[in-house]
Amino acid sequence: MKDPIIEEVRKYRRKHTRKFRGDLSAICAELRRIQDTSGHEVVRLSPREKEGARRRAKSG
């Protein structure tokens, strides 16, 4: 089963890879530039605790 959202993400990923000839640093720089100029707020979430750590904290 193909997910249309996943297919679209992969399409644009391949497009960026070709445009920058696989240079991951250049791809990331371009994506950061797009993000910075988008006008959308960027939300950074804290990393989640692992489930086992939460259980140990509750029982400890």
PDB file as gemmi writes it, atoms N, CA and C in Angstrom:
CRYST1    1.000    1.000    1.000  90.00  90.00  90.00 P 1                      
ATOM      1  N   MET A   1       0.832  -1.176   0.000  1.00  0.00           N  
ATOM      2  CA  MET A   1       0.000   0.000   0.000  1.00  0.00           C  
ATOM      3  C   MET A   1       0.879   1.243   0.000  1.00  0.00           C  
ATOM      4  N   LYS A   2       0.600   2.174  -0.884  1.00  0.00           N  
ATOM      5  CA  LYS A   2       1.380   3.408  -0.955  1.00  0.00           C  
ATOM      6  C   LYS A   2       0.624   4.536  -0.264  1.00  0.00           C  
ATOM      7  N   ASP A   3       1.340   5.242   0.565  1.00  0.00           N  
ATOM      8  CA  ASP A   3       0.770   6.383   1.271  1.00  0.00           C  
ATOM      9  C   ASP A   3       1.086   7.627   0.439  1.00  0.00           C  
ATOM     10  N   PRO A   4       0.092   8.391  -0.002  1.00  0.00           N  
ATOM     11  CA  PRO A   4       0.347   9.551  -0.859  1.00  0.00           C  
ATOM     12  C   PRO A   4       1.190  10.630  -0.179  1.00  0.00           C  
ATOM     13  N   ILE A   5       1.073  10.768   1.118  1.00  0.00           N  
ATOM     14  CA  ILE A   5       1.883  11.771   1.827  1.00  0.00           C  
ATOM     15  C   ILE A   5       3.347  11.351   1.822  1.00  0.00           C  
ATOM     16  N   ILE A   6       3.610  10.087   2.119  1.00  0.00           N  
ATOM     17  CA  ILE A   6       4.984   9.577   2.114  1.00  0.00           C  
ATOM     18  C   ILE A   6       5.574   9.696   0.716  1.00  0.00           C  
ATOM     19  N   GLU A   7       4.788   9.367  -0.301  1.00  0.00           N  
ATOM     20  CA  GLU A   7       5.262   9.474  -1.678  1.00  0.00           C  
ATOM     21  C   GLU A   7       5.620  10.916  -2.034  1.00  0.00           C  
ATOM     22  N   GLU A   8       4.819  11.864  -1.580  1.00  0.00           N  
ATOM     23  CA  GLU A   8       5.106  13.274  -1.858  1.00  0.00           C  
ATOM     24  C   GLU A   8       6.385  13.723  -1.158  1.00  0.00           C  
ATOM     25  N   VAL A   9       6.575  13.306   0.087  1.00  0.00           N  
ATOM     26  CA  VAL A   9       7.798  13.641   0.821  1.00  0.00           C  
ATOM     27  C   VAL A   9       9.014  13.076   0.086  1.00  0.00           C  
ATOM     28  N   ARG A  10       8.912  11.841  -0.337  1.00  0.00           N  
ATOM     29  CA  ARG A  10      10.031  11.208  -1.055  1.00  0.00           C  
ATOM     30  C   ARG A  10      10.308  11.908  -2.377  1.00  0.00           C  
ATOM     31  N   LYS A  11       9.260  12.337  -3.062  1.00  0.00           N  
ATOM     32  CA  LYS A  11       9.420  13.060  -4.331  1.00  0.00           C  
ATOM     33  C   LYS A  11      10.259  14.322  -4.129  1.00  0.00           C  
ATOM     34  N   TYR A  12       9.910  15.105  -3.116  1.00  0.00           N  
ATOM     35  CA  TYR A  12      10.650  16.338  -2.866  1.00  0.00           C  
ATOM     36  C   TYR A  12      12.049  16.069  -2.330  1.00  0.00           C  
ATOM     37  N   ARG A  13      12.221  14.997  -1.582  1.00  0.00           N  
ATOM     38  CA  ARG A  13      13.551  14.629  -1.102  1.00  0.00           C  
ATOM     39  C   ARG A  13      14.452  14.269  -2.286  1.00  0.00           C  
ATOM     40  N   ARG A  14      13.914  13.497  -3.233  1.00  0.00           N  
ATOM     41  CA  ARG A  14      14.698  13.147  -4.427  1.00  0.00           C  
ATOM     42  C   ARG A  14      15.041  14.398  -5.239  1.00  0.00           C  
ATOM     43  N   LYS A  15      14.079  15.316  -5.334  1.00  0.00           N  
ATOM     44  CA  LYS A  15      14.293  16.567  -6.071  1.00  0.00           C  
ATOM     45  C   LYS A  15      15.445  17.368  -5.453  1.00  0.00           C  
ATOM     46  N   HIS A  16      15.448  17.502  -4.138  1.00  0.00           N  
ATOM     47  CA  HIS A  16      16.534  18.223  -3.460  1.00  0.00           C  
ATOM     48  C   HIS A  16      17.862  17.503  -3.638  1.00  0.00           C  
ATOM     49  N   THR A  17      17.833  16.180  -3.547  1.00  0.00           N  
ATOM     50  CA  THR A  17      19.066  15.407  -3.705  1.00  0.00           C  
ATOM     51  C   THR A  17      19.681  15.647  -5.080  1.00  0.00           C  
ATOM     52  N   ARG A  18      18.851  15.635  -6.120  1.00  0.00           N  
ATOM     53  CA  ARG A  18      19.361  15.885  -7.474  1.00  0.00           C  
ATOM     54  C   ARG A  18      19.861  17.323  -7.614  1.00  0.00           C  
ATOM     55  N   LYS A  19      19.089  18.275  -7.116  1.00  0.00           N  
ATOM     56  CA  LYS A  19      19.444  19.695  -7.250  1.00  0.00           C  
ATOM     57  C   LYS A  19      20.802  19.992  -6.627  1.00  0.00           C  
ATOM     58  N   PHE A  20      21.091  19.370  -5.468  1.00  0.00           N  
ATOM     59  CA  PHE A  20      22.338  19.649  -4.755  1.00  0.00           C  
ATOM     60  C   PHE A  20      23.347  18.521  -4.889  1.00  0.00           C  
ATOM     61  N   ARG A  21      23.105  17.635  -5.843  1.00  0.00           N  
ATOM     62  CA  ARG A  21      24.017  16.527  -6.159  1.00  0.00           C  
ATOM     63  C   ARG A  21      24.391  15.700  -4.929  1.00  0.00           C  
ATOM     64  N   GLY A  22      23.420  15.498  -4.067  1.00  0.00           N  
ATOM     65  CA  GLY A  22      23.628  14.651  -2.897  1.00  0.00           C  
ATOM     66  C   GLY A  22      24.404  15.295  -1.763  1.00  0.00           C  
ATOM     67  N   ASP A  23      24.710  16.592  -1.863  1.00  0.00           N  
ATOM     68  CA  ASP A  23      25.465  17.290  -0.817  1.00  0.00           C  
ATOM     69  C   ASP A  23      24.522  17.607   0.347  1.00  0.00           C  
ATOM     70  N   LEU A  24      24.586  16.783   1.384  1.00  0.00           N  
ATOM     71  CA  LEU A  24      23.663  16.909   2.506  1.00  0.00           C  
ATOM     72  C   LEU A  24      23.779  18.268   3.196  1.00  0.00           C  
ATOM     73  N   SER A  25      24.972  18.804   3.314  1.00  0.00           N  
ATOM     74  CA  SER A  25      25.149  20.121   3.939  1.00  0.00           C  
ATOM     75  C   SER A  25      24.424  21.197   3.147  1.00  0.00           C  
ATOM     76  N   ALA A  26      24.511  21.142   1.842  1.00  0.00           N  
ATOM     77  CA  ALA A  26      23.838  22.127   0.987  1.00  0.00           C  
ATOM     78  C   ALA A  26      22.317  21.961   1.057  1.00  0.00           C  
ATOM     79  N   ILE A  27      21.861  20.718   1.089  1.00  0.00           N  
ATOM     80  CA  ILE A  27      20.427  20.452   1.193  1.00  0.00           C  
ATOM     81  C   ILE A  27      19.898  21.026   2.509  1.00  0.00           C  
ATOM     82  N   CYS A  28      20.586  20.761   3.611  1.00  0.00           N  
ATOM     83  CA  CYS A  28      20.149  21.253   4.923  1.00  0.00           C  
ATOM     84  C   CYS A  28      20.179  22.773   4.982  1.00  0.00           C  
ATOM     85  N   ALA A  29      21.203  23.385   4.399  1.00  0.00           N  
ATOM     86  CA  ALA A  29      21.287  24.849   4.377  1.00  0.00           C  
ATOM     87  C   ALA A  29      20.099  25.439   3.616  1.00  0.00           C  
ATOM     88  N   GLU A  30      19.743  24.837   2.505  1.00  0.00           N  
ATOM     89  CA  GLU A  30      18.603  25.311   1.718  1.00  0.00           C  
ATOM     90  C   GLU A  30      17.296  25.151   2.488  1.00  0.00           C  
ATOM     91  N   LEU A  31      17.123  24.001   3.143  1.00  0.00           N  
ATOM     92  CA  LEU A  31      15.907  23.788   3.921  1.00  0.00           C  
ATOM     93  C   LEU A  31      15.822  24.761   5.101  1.00  0.00           C  
ATOM     94  N   ARG A  32      16.976  25.072   5.730  1.00  0.00           N  
ATOM     95  CA  ARG A  32      16.975  26.064   6.810  1.00  0.00           C  
ATOM     96  C   ARG A  32      16.600  27.439   6.274  1.00  0.00           C  
ATOM     97  N   ARG A  33      17.104  27.785   5.085  1.00  0.00           N  
ATOM     98  CA  ARG A  33      16.782  29.077   4.476  1.00  0.00           C  
ATOM     99  C   ARG A  33      15.276  29.168   4.214  1.00  0.00           C  
ATOM    100  N   ILE A  34      14.719  28.107   3.670  1.00  0.00           N  
ATOM    101  CA  ILE A  34      13.272  28.074   3.407  1.00  0.00           C  
ATOM    102  C   ILE A  34      12.500  28.230   4.719  1.00  0.00           C  
ATOM    103  N   GLN A  35      12.937  27.513   5.730  1.00  0.00           N  
ATOM    104  CA  GLN A  35      12.285  27.585   7.041  1.00  0.00           C  
ATOM    105  C   GLN A  35      12.360  29.003   7.608  1.00  0.00           C  
ATOM    106  N   ASP A  36      13.537  29.623   7.532  1.00  0.00           N  
ATOM    107  CA  ASP A  36      13.741  30.963   8.086  1.00  0.00           C  
ATOM    108  C   ASP A  36      12.903  32.021   7.379  1.00  0.00           C  
ATOM    109  N   THR A  37      12.647  31.830   6.095  1.00  0.00           N  
ATOM    110  CA  THR A  37      11.917  32.842   5.328  1.00  0.00           C  
ATOM    111  C   THR A  37      10.428  32.517   5.173  1.00  0.00           C  
ATOM    112  N   SER A  38       9.991  31.419   5.776  1.00  0.00           N  
ATOM    113  CA  SER A  38       8.601  30.987   5.595  1.00  0.00           C  
ATOM    114  C   SER A  38       7.595  31.854   6.347  1.00  0.00           C  
ATOM    115  N   GLY A  39       8.049  32.487   7.413  1.00  0.00           N  
ATOM    116  CA  GLY A  39       7.134  33.272   8.226  1.00  0.00           C  
ATOM    117  C   GLY A  39       6.386  32.443   9.257  1.00  0.00           C  
ATOM    118  N   HIS A  40       6.621  31.140   9.272  1.00  0.00           N  
ATOM    119  CA  HIS A  40       5.969  30.261  10.243  1.00  0.00           C  
ATOM    120  C   HIS A  40       6.835  30.146  11.496  1.00  0.00           C  
ATOM    121  N   GLU A  41       6.181  30.045  12.648  1.00  0.00           N  
ATOM    122  CA  GLU A  41       6.897  29.859  13.898  1.00  0.00           C  
ATOM    123  C   GLU A  41       7.466  28.438  13.938  1.00  0.00           C  
ATOM    124  N   VAL A  42       8.715  28.337  14.333  1.00  0.00           N  
ATOM    125  CA  VAL A  42       9.347  27.028  14.478  1.00  0.00           C  
ATOM    126  C   VAL A  42       9.263  26.642  15.947  1.00  0.00           C  
ATOM    127  N   VAL A  43       8.698  25.477  16.212  1.00  0.00           N  
ATOM    128  CA  VAL A  43       8.537  24.997  17.577  1.00  0.00           C  
ATOM    129  C   VAL A  43       9.563  23.904  17.818  1.00  0.00           C  
ATOM    130  N   ARG A  44      10.320  24.049  18.871  1.00  0.00           N  
ATOM    131  CA  ARG A  44      11.311  23.033  19.228  1.00  0.00           C  
ATOM    132  C   ARG A  44      10.864  22.376  20.529  1.00  0.00           C  
ATOM    133  N   LEU A  45      10.624  21.092  20.473  1.00  0.00           N  
ATOM    134  CA  LEU A  45      10.169  20.346  21.634  1.00  0.00           C  
ATOM    135  C   LEU A  45      11.347  19.671  22.317  1.00  0.00           C  
ATOM    136  N   SER A  46      11.236  19.519  23.625  1.00  0.00           N  
ATOM    137  CA  SER A  46      12.260  18.800  24.382  1.00  0.00           C  
ATOM    138  C   SER A  46      12.187  17.326  24.015  1.00  0.00           C  
ATOM    139  N   PRO A  47      13.318  16.640  24.085  1.00  0.00           N  
ATOM    140  CA  PRO A  47      13.289  15.199  23.807  1.00  0.00           C  
ATOM    141  C   PRO A  47      12.398  14.484  24.818  1.00  0.00           C  
ATOM    142  N   ARG A  48      11.739  13.449  24.369  1.00  0.00           N  
ATOM    143  CA  ARG A  48      10.891  12.655  25.263  1.00  0.00           C  
ATOM    144  C   ARG A  48      11.752  11.724  26.100  1.00  0.00           C  
ATOM    145  N   GLU A  49      11.289  11.468  27.312  1.00  0.00           N  
ATOM    146  CA  GLU A  49      11.950  10.468  28.147  1.00  0.00           C  
ATOM    147  C   GLU A  49      11.575   9.088  27.632  1.00  0.00           C  
ATOM    148  N   LYS A  50      12.477   8.164  27.794  1.00  0.00           N  
ATOM    149  CA  LYS A  50      12.156   6.786  27.422  1.00  0.00           C  
ATOM    150  C   LYS A  50      11.168   6.222  28.433  1.00  0.00           C  
ATOM    151  N   GLU A  51      10.295   5.330  27.991  1.00  0.00           N  
ATOM    152  CA  GLU A  51       9.246   4.753  28.834  1.00  0.00           C  
ATOM    153  C   GLU A  51       9.817   4.116  30.081  1.00  0.00           C  
ATOM    154  N   GLY A  52      10.898   3.370  29.964  1.00  0.00           N  
ATOM    155  CA  GLY A  52      11.500   2.706  31.124  1.00  0.00           C  
ATOM    156  C   GLY A  52      11.974   3.681  32.173  1.00  0.00           C  
ATOM    157  N   ALA A  53      12.499   4.819  31.766  1.00  0.00           N  
ATOM    158  CA  ALA A  53      12.978   5.835  32.703  1.00  0.00           C  
ATOM    159  C   ALA A  53      11.807   6.420  33.485  1.00  0.00           C  
ATOM    160  N   ARG A  54      10.664   6.614  32.830  1.00  0.00           N  
ATOM    161  CA  ARG A  54       9.477   7.132  33.508  1.00  0.00           C  
ATOM    162  C   ARG A  54       8.975   6.150  34.573  1.00  0.00           C  
ATOM    163  N   ARG A  55       8.951   4.886  34.214  1.00  0.00           N  
ATOM    164  CA  ARG A  55       8.480   3.875  35.188  1.00  0.00           C  
ATOM    165  C   ARG A  55       9.395   3.806  36.397  1.00  0.00           C  
ATOM    166  N   ARG A  56      10.712   3.853  36.158  1.00  0.00           N  
ATOM    167  CA  ARG A  56      11.662   3.792  37.273  1.00  0.00           C  
ATOM    168  C   ARG A  56      11.515   5.019  38.165  1.00  0.00           C  
ATOM    169  N   ALA A  57      11.275   6.191  37.576  1.00  0.00           N  
ATOM    170  CA  ALA A  57      11.116   7.418  38.358  1.00  0.00           C  
ATOM    171  C   ALA A  57       9.871   7.338  39.236  1.00  0.00           C  
ATOM    172  N   LYS A  58       8.773   6.755  38.704  1.00  0.00           N  
ATOM    173  CA  LYS A  58       7.536   6.643  39.474  1.00  0.00           C  
ATOM    174  C   LYS A  58       7.689   5.655  40.624  1.00  0.00           C  
ATOM    175  N   SER A  59       8.386   4.553  40.378  1.00  0.00           N  
ATOM    176  CA  SER A  59       8.499   3.508  41.393  1.00  0.00           C  
ATOM    177  C   SER A  59       9.610   3.790  42.394  1.00  0.00           C  
ATOM    178  N   GLY A  60      10.515   4.712  42.045  1.00  0.00           N  
ATOM    179  CA  GLY A  60      11.687   4.985  42.882  1.00  0.00           C  
ATOM    180  C   GLY A  60      11.444   5.915  43.940  1.00  0.00           C  
TER     181      GLY A  60                                                      
END                                                                             
